[in-house]
Amino acid sequence: AHCTVPRCYSAAFATVHTFLPPVILFCLCCFLLSSCL
């Protein structure tokens, strides 16, 4: 899975409005991989 800054931010933004486990895990994974930098 490719973690890009736009995707991570979009995922975080979507999480604020709708609590989606997949989205949260995706963004979390993105941060752990440090691919958002």
N, C-alpha and C positions, 0 to 999 in steps of 0.2 A: 504494500500500500504506500502510495506516494503522499507524504505529508508536506503540504505547501503552506506558506503564511496565510494566503487568502482563504484556503480551505479551513485552516485551524481557527481563524478568526470567525469565519462564517459558522463553523460548528459551535463555537462558544456563544455566538450571537443567537443561534437557533436554540441552544440549550437554555438560554435565559427565558425564552418565550415558551418553549415546549421541552419538557424533561424527557429526552430520548436516550436510553442507555447506550445504544450504538454510537450516537453522536458524542456523548460524554467520553466513552472509551476511546473513540477515534482521536479526539482532541487530547486526551490524556496520553495516549500512545505517541501522539505527535510531539508533545512536550518532552516525554521520556527519551525519544529518539533525537531530541534537540534539532529536529529538522525545520522547526519554525523560525530559527534564528536567521 
